[in-house]
């Protein structure tokens, strides 16, 4: 029997433990330090998570109550390109979740306590970890040389406020273009997480705290004293799949949360680890290529929003649009070729991706799919401007 060691109890560690305990008969050691307190923010996901939870721990929609969860039917986008509202609604029967990440991790641990070896220990080095394979989910390593920095994204800070309520007032994530960046609004069962993502070179935290008040007023939210202020850098691992060690979660990548891509990437890394170690149908080189392609496509999807712009004409938005245009001129052509090929072959947007009809947990190399590109391409009003970045 082989042994897998999983390091870290974040969402990546918990989902990794759930997947491998369901799909292998391996011995699994799951290490984490209970004294490390997680960041108390809400989390929104795309549509892969319900499939993963159902497959691995027989999760039901009724279990959402146990993780402060709320059904998510799509993403509402406001003031991007100054066009007002538009709504990216998932095609039935697809659905996603909005939930308390900490409670999800605890829920998964409770389900797995008789199936894996849970070891409360602060791991500072992988040198003495016993295991045929290791999934490192304990955060970014200290060696910056192991990562590629992502400099094209124009934001580097976030201010998050929890707004408590008796019940969720809507069932979709909201992203709003603001004067100094953008805001996410994530409705959980008992609270709504409001985050302002910005660049501290173009604004101050005091200005952000003042500007976000408009969001509270617009959506009738009562802000609490539960707030956090974060500064971040975007990055991804140069060599994410390295023989017996694979990196996931923040040990693997971090990009801003526009489009809620992170759990989709986490899931892709888990499945490709399984393919390398258990099914033996994927090489390390190909897995790294898929990972890098997913990160590149995620940047493209995010930058489409900044290129679209907003109703604000200030230094931040000039900077953001310039960064987006430079990067998109190189990265969007491949997606446009796939998009045009699908259209020319007579496919409708709902046929662009088998994910809408099939099981995400089957082999799939592409994280993003053309239907989402189609929604953003049209919803952000880029059809008439695309020549600016492709000519």
CORKA-V831255 format. One record per helix or strand of 3 or more residues. SS is the DSSP state (~ for helix, > for strand). FROM is the first residue (numbers start at 0). LEN is the number of residues. Records with the same first field share a line. If there is no record, write none. Layout:
# CORKA-V831255
SS=FROM-LEN / FROM-LEN
This chain:
# CORKA-V831255
>=2-5 / 26-6 / 41-3 / 69-3 / 73-5 / 84-5 / 95-5 / 116-4 / 132-4 / 146-3 / 156-8 / 172-6 / 180-7 / 190-8 / 222-9 / 234-3 / 244-3
~=10-13 / 47-10 / 60-7 / 100-12 / 143-3 / 204-7 / 212-6 / 248-3 / 261-18 / 283-25 / 314-30 / 348-3 / 353-3 / 369-10 / 386-4
